[in-house]
Amino acid sequence: MKLSYLLGAAITLLAAVVPLQAQPYPYKPIRLIVPFPAGGAADLTARTVTQALTQVLGQPLVVDNRGGGDGAIAGHAVQIAEPDGYTLLFATTTGMNAVPTLRKEPPYDPITAFTPISLVGKFGFFLFVHESLPAKSVPEFISYIRANPGKVNYATGNGTSILAMAQLARVEKLNMQHIPYRGDAPATADLIAGRVQVMIGTPGSAMPQVEEGKLRVLATLLSRRSPLAPDAPTFAEVGLNGLTITPWGGLFGPARLPKEVVERVAAAMKVVSGRKDVREKLDRIAFELQSSTQEEMATLLKDQLDVWRRTVQEVGIERN
C-alpha cells in the first residue's frame, strides 16, 4: 500500500509538471511593454494590435505602459527579462534609433540586446504649417523658406521630428530656426498659436486644427497617403526622396528568444496585418499596419540606425 501510494503521488506530481513544459507556446498571458504613457499614438496602436493578437494566439496580451527615458526604460525592462516569450516589447523608432544615436552613452545596443520578431507598421508623421505661412504645397513651402532665410521657426517634439526636419533642411538647403520641445503636445500648441510656423509631427491634436483651417498639412512621411489626410501627398510624390527617416513600430523580445517563439508571434502578426477591421481602426490614427519576417525587421532596424547615425553626424546634432 505504501509503495502504491508513493507511486501514485509521483505520477500525480509528474502529471502536474510535464504538461507545463510540454505545452506549446503560448500557454499563459504575455506582457507587452509599451514605451509611452496610455493614450498616445503608440499606446493606442499597441492596444489595437494586442486585442487582435490575443484572438490569434489564444492567450491574453497585457499592455504594460513604461513611459520615460525616450523609450529606454521600457527597453531596459525587456532587455533584462527572461527570454521565454512572455515579456515582449512594442519597440519604436524613439527607443531603438533615437536613444542609441542621440545619447553619448546609450543604455543598450538595440542590435545585440533584443531579438527582432516582426514589424507592426509605420507611424504617420506629417509636415504641418501655420495658416500665416503662405504655402499650400511643398514646392511653395520650399520657395518661401529659401526667400526668407532664418525668418521661419520650426518645432520638434521627439527624435523623429528632429531628424526628419534636419534631413529636410539639409537636402533642400533651407535656413530655419529650430525650437525644440519636450513632446509633440507642447510643440503642437505653439504651432497652433503661431509662435512657430512649421512642424513635422504626429497628427494628434494638430489634424483637427487642419479641418478648422488654422493649420495646413502639406505632406506625409508614410509610404502611402493616409486616409486621415488623403489630400496630403507623400514626400516621395513631391520628389523629396532624400528623406529616409522611417518612423516604425515593431515587436521585439529579449536577446536569445527561442526560434519557435519568434516564428509563432511573427505568424500571428502576419494574420493580424491582413485583417481589414484592424487596418481600418489604425488608419484613423494614421498608423500604417504592416507585418514582416524576423529578417526584414532586423534589416529595417539596422538600416534606420545607419540613417540616424549618418544624419546626426552630417547635420551636427549635439548628443546629450
C-alpha positions in Angstrom: 0.0 0.0 0.0 2.8 2.3 0.9 4.6 1.7 -2.4 1.4 2.2 -4.3 0.8 5.4 -2.5 4.3 6.7 -3.3 4.0 5.7 -7.0 0.6 7.4 -7.2 2.0 10.6 -5.7 4.9 10.6 -8.1 2.7 10.1 -11.1 0.4 13.0 -9.9 3.5 15.2 -9.5 4.8 14.4 -12.9 1.4 15.0 -14.4 1.4 18.4 -12.9 4.9 19.3 -14.1 5.3 17.7 -17.5 2.4 19.3 -19.3 3.7 22.8 -18.3 7.0 22.0 -20.0 5.4 20.3 -23.0 2.6 22.7 -23.8 3.2 24.7 -26.9 3.8 28.5 -26.7 1.9 30.4 -25.5 0.3 28.7 -22.6 -0.2 31.8 -20.3 -0.7 35.5 -20.7 2.0 37.6 -22.5 3.1 41.0 -21.2 3.7 43.6 -23.9 5.7 46.6 -22.6 4.9 49.8 -24.3 7.4 52.7 -24.0 4.9 55.5 -23.7 2.1 56.5 -21.4 -1.5 55.5 -22.0 -3.5 57.5 -24.6 -0.8 58.3 -27.1 -0.3 57.0 -30.6 2.0 54.2 -29.6 -0.3 53.1 -26.8 -3.4 53.2 -29.0 -1.6 51.2 -31.7 -0.3 48.6 -29.2 -3.8 48.1 -27.7 -5.4 47.7 -31.0 -2.9 45.1 -32.2 -2.8 43.2 -28.9 -6.6 42.7 -29.0 -6.2 41.0 -32.4 -3.1 39.1 -31.4 -4.9 37.8 -28.3 -7.5 36.3 -30.6 -4.9 34.7 -32.9 -2.6 33.4 -30.1 -5.3 32.2 -27.8 -3.7 33.9 -24.8 -4.2 37.5 -23.5 -1.6 40.1 -24.3 -1.5 42.5 -21.4 -0.2 46.1 -22.1 2.3 47.4 -19.6 3.0 51.1 -20.1 6.6 52.0 -19.1 7.0 55.6 -20.3 10.1 57.7 -19.7 13.7 57.9 -20.9 12.6 58.2 -24.6 11.8 54.5 -24.5 14.9 53.4 -22.7 13.1 52.5 -19.5 10.8 50.1 -21.4 13.7 48.8 -23.4 15.7 48.0 -20.3 12.8 46.2 -18.7 12.6 43.8 -21.7 16.4 43.6 -22.0 16.7 42.0 -18.5 13.5 39.9 -18.8 13.6 36.1 -19.1 13.8 35.2 -22.8 10.8 32.9 -22.7 8.4 34.9 -24.9 6.2 36.1 -22.0 7.7 39.6 -21.9 7.8 41.4 -25.3 8.4 45.0 -26.3 6.4 47.2 -28.6 9.5 48.9 -29.9 9.5 52.2 -31.7 12.0 54.5 -33.5 12.4 56.6 -30.4 13.8 53.9 -28.2 15.6 51.8 -30.9 17.0 54.5 -33.2 16.9 57.9 -31.3 18.2 56.7 -27.9 21.3 54.8 -29.3 22.3 57.7 -31.6 21.4 60.8 -29.7 22.9 59.8 -26.4 26.6 59.9 -25.6 26.3 56.8 -23.5 23.4 54.7 -24.9 21.9 52.3 -22.3 21.9 49.4 -24.7 22.8 48.3 -28.2 19.5 47.5 -30.0 21.1 45.0 -32.3 22.5 42.8 -29.5 20.2 43.5 -26.6 17.0 42.4 -28.3 15.5 39.8 -30.6 13.5 41.2 -33.6 10.2 39.4 -34.2 8.1 41.4 -36.7 7.3 44.9 -37.9 3.9 46.1 -36.8 3.8 49.1 -39.1 4.7 52.8 -39.6 3.6 55.8 -37.6 2.1 58.7 -39.6 4.2 61.9 -39.4 3.1 64.9 -41.3 4.5 68.3 -42.4 2.3 70.9 -40.8 2.5 74.7 -41.3 0.6 77.5 -39.6 -2.1 79.3 -41.6 0.1 82.5 -41.5 2.7 80.8 -43.8 1.7 81.5 -47.4 2.5 78.0 -48.6 -0.2 75.5 -49.7 2.2 72.8 -51.2 5.7 71.5 -50.5 7.2 73.4 -53.5 5.6 76.6 -52.3 6.9 75.9 -48.8 10.5 75.3 -50.0 10.4 78.5 -52.2 9.1 80.6 -49.3 11.8 79.4 -46.8 14.5 80.0 -49.4 13.2 83.5 -50.0 13.1 84.2 -46.2 16.2 82.6 -44.7 16.3 82.4 -40.9 12.9 84.0 -40.5 10.8 80.9 -40.0 10.7 78.8 -36.8 10.1 75.1 -36.7 9.2 73.0 -33.8 10.2 69.4 -32.9 8.8 67.3 -30.2 10.7 64.0 -30.5 13.7 62.4 -32.1 11.9 61.5 -35.3 10.8 65.1 -35.9 14.3 66.4 -35.1 15.9 64.0 -37.6 13.2 64.5 -40.3 13.4 68.3 -40.2 17.2 68.2 -40.1 17.2 66.0 -43.2 14.7 68.2 -45.0 16.7 71.3 -44.2 19.9 69.7 -45.4 18.6 68.2 -48.6 16.7 71.3 -49.7 19.2 73.8 -48.2 16.7 75.5 -46.0 17.6 78.0 -43.3 15.1 77.8 -40.4 15.3 78.4 -36.7 14.9 75.2 -34.6 12.7 75.4 -31.4 12.8 72.1 -29.5 10.0 71.0 -27.2 9.6 68.1 -24.8 6.9 66.2 -26.7 4.5 66.7 -29.6 1.8 68.2 -27.4 3.6 71.5 -26.4 5.1 71.8 -29.8 1.7 71.5 -31.5 0.2 74.0 -29.0 2.8 76.6 -30.1 2.3 75.8 -33.7 -1.5 76.4 -33.4 -0.8 79.6 -31.6 1.6 80.7 -34.3 4.7 81.0 -32.1 6.3 78.5 -34.5 5.3 78.1 -38.1 6.4 74.6 -39.1 6.5 71.1 -37.6 6.9 67.5 -38.7 4.9 65.6 -36.2 2.2 63.1 -35.4 -1.5 64.0 -36.2 -2.7 64.1 -32.5 -4.2 67.5 -31.8 -2.8 69.0 -35.0 -5.1 67.3 -37.5 -8.4 68.8 -36.0 -6.8 72.2 -36.5 -6.3 71.4 -40.2 -10.0 70.9 -40.5 -10.7 74.2 -38.9 -8.2 76.0 -41.2 -5.7 77.0 -38.5 -3.1 74.6 -39.8 -2.3 73.1 -43.2 -0.8 69.6 -43.8 1.5 69.6 -46.8 2.9 66.0 -46.9 3.3 62.8 -45.0 6.4 60.6 -44.2 4.2 57.5 -44.8 4.8 55.4 -47.8 1.2 55.9 -49.0 -1.3 58.6 -48.5 -3.1 58.5 -45.1 -6.9 58.2 -45.0 -6.6 60.8 -42.2 -5.3 63.4 -44.8 -6.0 62.0 -48.2 -5.0 65.2 -50.0 -1.6 65.3 -48.4 1.0 63.6 -50.8 3.9 61.5 -49.6 7.3 63.1 -49.6 8.2 60.7 -52.4 5.3 62.0 -54.5 6.6 65.6 -54.4 10.2 64.4 -55.2 11.7 64.6 -51.7 13.3 61.2 -51.8 16.2 62.4 -49.6 14.1 62.0 -46.5 14.9 58.5 -45.4 13.6 58.5 -41.8 11.0 55.8 -41.3 9.0 56.1 -38.0 8.3 52.4 -37.3 6.8 50.2 -34.6 7.7 46.6 -34.2 7.7 43.6 -31.9 10.9 42.6 -30.1 11.9 40.2 -27.2 15.0 39.9 -25.1 18.1 38.6 -26.7 18.2 34.8 -27.2 14.5 34.5 -27.7 13.7 30.9 -28.9 13.1 30.5 -32.6 9.8 28.8 -32.0 8.5 31.8 -30.1 9.7 34.2 -32.8 8.0 32.2 -35.5 4.8 31.8 -33.6 4.4 35.6 -32.8 5.5 36.6 -36.3 3.0 34.3 -37.9 0.3 35.7 -35.6 1.3 39.2 -36.6 1.0 38.3 -40.2 -2.5 37.2 -39.7 -3.4 40.4 -37.8 -1.9 42.6 -40.6 -4.3 41.0 -43.1 -7.4 41.9 -41.1 -9.4 44.7 -42.6 -11.0 45.7 -39.3 -7.6 46.2 -37.6 -6.2 48.1 -40.6 -9.2 50.5 -40.7 -9.0 51.2 -37.0 -5.3 52.1 -37.2 -5.9 54.2 -40.3 -7.9 56.5 -38.1 -4.8 57.4 -36.1 -2.5 57.4 -39.2 -0.7 54.2 -38.4 0.1 52.1 -41.5 -0.3 48.4 -40.5 2.4 46.1 -41.9 4.0 42.9 -40.7 7.3 41.4 -41.7 9.7 38.5 -41.2 12.2 38.5 -38.4 15.0 39.1 -41.0 13.1 42.0 -42.5 12.6 43.6 -39.1 16.3 43.2 -38.3 17.3 44.8 -41.6 15.0 47.8 -41.1 16.4 48.3 -37.6 20.0 48.2 -38.9 19.2 50.4 -41.9 17.5 53.1 -39.8 20.3 53.1 -37.3 22.7 53.8 -40.1 20.4 56.6 -41.3 20.2 58.2 -37.9 23.9 57.9 -37.2 24.8 59.4 -40.6 22.3 62.3 -40.2 23.4 63.1 -36.7 27.0 63.4 -37.9 26.2 65.3 -41.1 23.9 67.8 -39.5 26.0 68.1 -36.4 23.2 67.4 -33.9 24.6 67.6 -30.4 24.3 64.3 -28.4 23.2 64.5 -24.9 
